[in-house]
Amino acid sequence: MGLKVIILAAGSGTRMHSDLPKILHPLGGIPLLEHVVTTAFALNPEKVHIVYGHGGEQVRARLKDIHVDWVEQSERLGTGHAVQQAMPSVATGDMVLVLYGDVPLIEVRTLQALIDEAHGGLALVSAELQDPTGYGRIVRDGQGKVQCIVEEKDASEQVRAIREINTGFLAAEGGALRRWLDVLDNGNAQGEYYLTDVIARAVSEGVEVRTVGPRVNEEILGVNNRLQLAVLERCYQRRQANRLMLQGVTLHDPDRFDLRGELSTGRDVEIDVGVVLSGRIVLGDKVVIGPYCVIRDAHIGSGTRIGAHCVIDGATVGPDCRIGPFARLRPETDLAGNVHIGNFVEIKKSEVGIGSKINHLSYVGDTSVGCDVNVGAGTITCNYDGANKYRTEIGDGAFIGSDTQLVAPVKIGAGATIGAGSTITRDAPPDELTLSRVKQETRKGWKRPVKTKKREV
């Protein structure tokens, strides 16, 4: 028979103080529950069941592309009751693995070891903590065999002194688990049907309860509030940083690095502090990213250097480019090789050809820029008339003087020169100087307007 995974995700998450269900809060840009589902699928299960409750429609809508069996727990009567909701789909002989939607860092190898130990019985993931407060304690007999789990609210002072805790992760044969669940009662401090009570039921039948431990205790940490979520975020980011460094990426400070998506890197990539990467990002060989950049859904070509404080969103950057500092590349920007985009330059929905330079204080939107073009400081493409967007075309080798406005739709011919301070409203011919300036004059006696003083009442 197959592996059936049951993910418990019905909690209300009141301590998050949020309208968003707890299991949808992001860890590394991905909902907590999605992390758990991804781990579950890595075990090649026959079926994954998600037991949901609070905010169910939001949860199902957010994970609508994931092929799982959704099981509603309309009454929240405890973890044992939650598992029971999915048991009708579990056959005798199936291996059942119970996971939690708010414990996202559990590793596949830990769960595989748990499943291996559960064959012919029941297995738990346990851990020893310096401070076990809040966890159920694992009680063993004189021979070290597990006898039961006691929740902290029901524990005596002697039991509370035990440092070995139950993490909640459990694996058991389907028929036996159903039998143990069917005889649970709620005679405890919380009036709930505890999943942990199946341990004592198994022991009473002579079933040996085995335990496995996590590689690191961060695997078993759950999220009940935003402080705990922040702790897990740093754990998760450090995991990713460690993986990237082992693959050859230089991170100037791995504790100040955030990856909230998928990153593919070439050789000798260097990333400075405070960089936030999200979506799908590809960095070619020898890419250098300066401090405090925000990059989303971007492809950066080999040898390109990104200066400090740049924002790159939905853009493609060719090889050997120089970007920033303080530059912004918006969606549908496509830069060819050896392009220079300087400080306080914004590019939107534009193509920029090989060797072109837009180095200072400019806005280029809805524009095709040819090769070896120089765009002077303060140049803007006026692409919007208040109702519609229009394109600008700048030919190869053109020189656009500083403080120029190109009022689209307009074409600047190859090799054209536009004089500084011009407002261009008609096409400029190739290889010619085009400018629009009034004759300079001084108006004697002109006074700058001053504010009218308010009369006192």
ZAMARGU-4260 file (C-alpha; in steps of 0.2 Angstrom, whole numbers, plus 5000, padded with zeros to 4 digits):
<rodrens>
0) 5000/5000/5000 | 5005/5018/4998 | 5011/5033/5009 | 4997/5045/5014 | 5002/5062/5021
5) 4990/5071/5032 | 4994/5090/5035 | 4985/5098/5049 | 4981/5116/5044 | 4965/5120/5053
10) 4971/5132/5067 | 4964/5149/5069 | 4981/5157/5072 | 4973/5171/5084 | 4991/5175/5091
15) 4996/5182/5074 | 4983/5196/5076 | 4980/5195/5057 | 4965/5194/5044 | 4977/5182/5035
20) 4976/5164/5040 | 4992/5159/5049 | 4997/5146/5037 | 4997/5158/5023 | 5009/5170/5031
25) 5025/5170/5020 | 5042/5162/5025 | 5054/5167/5012 | 5040/5174/5001 | 5031/5157/5001
30) 5016/5153/5012 | 5020/5142/5027 | 5008/5128/5021 | 5016/5128/5004 | 5033/5124/5012
35) 5025/5109/5020 | 5016/5103/5005 | 5032/5104/4995 | 5041/5094/5008 | 5027/5081/5008
40) 5028/5079/4989 | 5047/5076/4990 | 5042/5059/4999 | 5033/5053/4983 | 5016/5050/4993
45) 5001/5042/4985 | 4990/5056/4992 | 4992/5072/5002 | 4977/5077/5012 | 4976/5095/5020
50) 4964/5096/5035 | 4958/5114/5034 | 4947/5125/5045 | 4950/5144/5048 | 4950/5154/5033
55) 4947/5139/5022 | 4942/5148/5006 | 4957/5159/5007 | 4969/5144/5010 | 4961/5134/4995
60) 4962/5149/4984 | 4980/5153/4987 | 4985/5135/4984 | 4973/5131/4970 | 4986/5125/4958
65) 4992/5111/4971 | 4985/5094/4968 | 4979/5089/4986 | 4964/5082/4994 | 4956/5096/5004
70) 4947/5090/5020 | 4937/5102/5031 | 4937/5101/5050 | 4921/5111/5053 | 4923/5109/5072
75) 4940/5111/5080 | 4940/5097/5093 | 4959/5094/5094 | 4973/5086/5083 | 4966/5068/5085
80) 4949/5074/5079 | 4958/5083/5064 | 4967/5067/5059 | 4951/5057/5060 | 4943/5069/5046
85) 4956/5062/5033 | 4955/5044/5039 | 4941/5038/5027 | 4953/5040/5013 | 4966/5029/5022
90) 4967/5010/5019 | 4973/4997/5031 | 4991/4994/5026 | 4994/5012/5021 | 5008/5021/5029
95) 5001/5037/5037 | 5012/5052/5040 | 5006/5067/5050 | 5013/5084/5047 | 5009/5102/5052
100) 5005/5117/5041 | 5014/5129/5053 | 5030/5119/5055 | 5038/5123/5038 | 5057/5118/5041
105) 5055/5100/5044 | 5067/5091/5032 | 5064/5077/5020 | 5078/5066/5027 | 5070/5067/5045
110) 5053/5062/5038 | 5060/5048/5028 | 5069/5041/5044 | 5053/5043/5053 | 5043/5033/5040
115) 5057/5019/5040 | 5056/5017/5059 | 5037/5016/5058 | 5035/5000/5048 | 5028/4987/5059
120) 5023/5000/5073 | 5023/5018/5076 | 5036/5031/5076 | 5038/5049/5082 | 5050/5064/5080
125) 5056/5069/5097 | 5069/5082/5102 | 5078/5087/5118 | 5076/5106/5122 | 5085/5116/5135
130) 5068/5124/5138 | 5054/5112/5134 | 5040/5124/5140 | 5024/5123/5130 | 5028/5106/5123
135) 5021/5089/5127 | 5034/5078/5136 | 5038/5060/5131 | 5038/5048/5146 | 5049/5033/5145
140) 5050/5018/5157 | 5065/5011/5166 | 5071/5003/5150 | 5070/5019/5140 | 5054/5013/5130
145) 5041/5026/5126 | 5026/5024/5137 | 5015/5040/5133 | 5015/5058/5129 | 5009/5070/5142
150) 5003/5088/5137 | 5011/5101/5147 | 4994/5107/5154 | 4990/5090/5160 | 5008/5086/5167
155) 5014/5085/5185 | 5030/5094/5190 | 5040/5078/5188 | 5034/5076/5170 | 5037/5094/5166
160) 5055/5092/5171 | 5057/5080/5157 | 5067/5089/5142 | 5062/5076/5128 | 5048/5084/5119
165) 5035/5078/5106 | 5036/5088/5090 | 5020/5081/5084 | 5027/5072/5068 | 5020/5054/5068
170) 5020/5040/5056 | 5010/5024/5058 | 5001/5010/5049 | 4984/5016/5043 | 4973/5002/5051
175) 4981/5003/5068 | 4980/5022/5068 | 4962/5021/5064 | 4959/5009/5078 | 4968/5020/5091
180) 4959/5036/5085 | 4942/5028/5087 | 4944/5026/5106 | 4951/5043/5110 | 4942/5053/5123
185) 4943/5071/5128 | 4945/5070/5147 | 4959/5082/5148 | 4963/5100/5153 | 4958/5107/5136
190) 4943/5095/5132 | 4951/5090/5116 | 4954/5074/5107 | 4973/5073/5107 | 4983/5064/5094
195) 4996/5061/5106 | 4985/5049/5116 | 4987/5036/5102 | 5004/5033/5109 | 4998/5026/5125
200) 4985/5016/5115 | 4998/5008/5105 | 5009/5004/5120 | 4994/4995/5128 | 4993/4984/5113
205) 5012/4980/5115 | 5017/4990/5100 | 5034/4997/5101 | 5035/5016/5099 | 5051/5022/5091
210) 5058/5039/5090 | 5070/5049/5078 | 5078/5065/5080 | 5079/5080/5069 | 5096/5085/5062
215) 5094/5102/5070 | 5081/5108/5081 | 5075/5122/5070 | 5067/5109/5060 | 5053/5106/5073
220) 5050/5125/5077 | 5032/5130/5073 | 5024/5147/5071 | 5011/5154/5083 | 5015/5173/5082
225) 5025/5185/5072 | 5040/5184/5083 | 5042/5165/5080 | 5039/5169/5061 | 5053/5181/5061
230) 5065/5168/5070 | 5061/5155/5057 | 5063/5168/5043 | 5081/5170/5048 | 5084/5151/5050
235) 5076/5149/5032 | 5087/5162/5025 | 5103/5156/5033 | 5099/5139/5025 | 5098/5146/5008
240) 5113/5157/5011 | 5123/5142/5016 | 5118/5132/5001 | 5122/5146/4989 | 5140/5148/4997
245) 5143/5130/4995 | 5139/5132/4977 | 5152/5145/4975 | 5142/5161/4978 | 5151/5175/4988
250) 5139/5183/5001 | 5147/5197/5010 | 5136/5194/5025 | 5125/5179/5024 | 5115/5185/5039
255) 5110/5200/5029 | 5103/5191/5013 | 5086/5187/5008 | 5080/5175/4994 | 5061/5175/4992
260) 5060/5164/4977 | 5071/5154/4965 | 5089/5159/4961 | 5101/5151/4948 | 5119/5157/4948
265) 5134/5155/4937 | 5152/5155/4943 | 5160/5168/4954 | 5144/5178/4958 | 5146/5191/4972
270) 5132/5198/4982 | 5134/5212/4995 | 5124/5215/5011 | 5105/5219/5012 | 5101/5212/4994
275) 5083/5205/4992 | 5079/5193/4978 | 5062/5187/4974 | 5053/5178/4960 | 5064/5169/4947
280) 5081/5176/4945 | 5096/5171/4935 | 5113/5178/4938 | 5127/5174/4925 | 5145/5171/4928
285) 5154/5185/4938 | 5139/5195/4941 | 5142/5208/4956 | 5127/5215/4965 | 5130/5230/4976
290) 5122/5233/4993 | 5104/5235/4996 | 5097/5231/4979 | 5080/5224/4976 | 5079/5212/4962
295) 5063/5202/4956 | 5060/5191/4941 | 5076/5196/4932 | 5089/5189/4921 | 5107/5197/4923
300) 5120/5193/4910 | 5138/5188/4914 | 5150/5201/4920 | 5137/5214/4924 | 5139/5224/4939
305) 5124/5231/4949 | 5128/5246/4960 | 5120/5250/4977 | 5102/5253/4980 | 5096/5248/4963
310) 5078/5241/4959 | 5076/5229/4945 | 5059/5221/4942 | 5055/5210/4927 | 5070/5215/4917
315) 5083/5207/4906 | 5100/5214/4907 | 5114/5208/4895 | 5132/5204/4898 | 5145/5217/4904
320) 5133/5230/4909 | 5135/5243/4922 | 5119/5248/4932 | 5117/5261/4945 | 5119/5266/4959
325) 5101/5271/4962 | 5094/5265/4946 | 5077/5257/4942 | 5073/5245/4929 | 5055/5242/4927
330) 5045/5227/4919 | 5049/5223/4900 | 5065/5232/4900 | 5078/5223/4889 | 5096/5229/4890
335) 5109/5222/4877 | 5127/5220/4881 | 5139/5233/4888 | 5125/5245/4892 | 5128/5259/4905
340) 5113/5264/4916 | 5118/5277/4929 | 5112/5285/4945 | 5093/5290/4946 | 5089/5283/4929
345) 5072/5274/4926 | 5069/5263/4912 | 5052/5255/4908 | 5046/5244/4894 | 5061/5248/4883
350) 5075/5240/4873 | 5092/5247/4874 | 5105/5242/4861 | 5123/5237/4863 | 5135/5250/4870
355) 5122/5263/4874 | 5124/5274/4889 | 5110/5283/4899 | 5120/5289/4914 | 5111/5302/4924
360) 5094/5308/4930 | 5084/5302/4915 | 5067/5293/4912 | 5066/5282/4896 | 5049/5273/4894
365) 5041/5264/4879 | 5057/5267/4869 | 5068/5258/4857 | 5086/5264/4859 | 5098/5259/4846
370) 5117/5254/4848 | 5130/5266/4854 | 5118/5280/4859 | 5122/5293/4872 | 5107/5300/4882
375) 5112/5315/4891 | 5107/5320/4909 | 5090/5325/4913 | 5082/5318/4897 | 5065/5311/4897
380) 5054/5302/4885 | 5036/5310/4886 | 5027/5294/4882 | 5010/5298/4890 | 4997/5311/4884
385) 4985/5308/4899 | 4975/5295/4890 | 4987/5284/4879 | 5005/5278/4878 | 5016/5281/4863
390) 5033/5275/4858 | 5050/5284/4855 | 5063/5277/4843 | 5081/5282/4844 | 5093/5276/4830
395) 5110/5269/4832 | 5124/5282/4837 | 5112/5296/4841 | 5117/5309/4854 | 5104/5316/4865
400) 5109/5332/4874 | 5105/5335/4892 | 5088/5341/4898 | 5080/5335/4882 | 5061/5330/4881
405) 5057/5318/4867 | 5038/5319/4865 | 5031/5303/4858 | 5027/5297/4846 | 5044/5303/4838
410) 5059/5295/4829 | 5077/5301/4831 | 5087/5296/4816 | 5104/5286/4817 | 5118/5297/4820
415) 5107/5312/4825 | 5112/5325/4838 | 5099/5333/4848 | 5104/5350/4856 | 5104/5351/4875
420) 5088/5359/4882 | 5077/5354/4867 | 5059/5349/4866 | 5057/5337/4851 | 5040/5335/4845
425) 5043/5330/4827 | 5055/5317/4819 | 5073/5322/4819 | 5083/5317/4803 | 5098/5306/4804
430) 5116/5313/4805 | 5110/5331/4808 | 5109/5343/4823 | 5091/5346/4828 | 5087/5358/4842
435) 5073/5369/4848 | 5077/5384/4858 | 5071/5402/4859 | 5084/5416/4858 | 5091/5420/4875
440) 5086/5437/4882 | 5086/5446/4898 | 5070/5455/4904 | 5076/5470/4914 | 5065/5475/4929
445) 5056/5458/4930 | 5052/5453/4948 | 5049/5436/4955 | 5032/5434/4963 | 5031/5434/4982
450) 5019/5427/4993 | 5005/5438/4999 | 5005/5440/5018 | 4990/5434/5027 | 4980/5448/5036
455) 4979/5446/5054 | 4961/5446/5061
</rodrens>
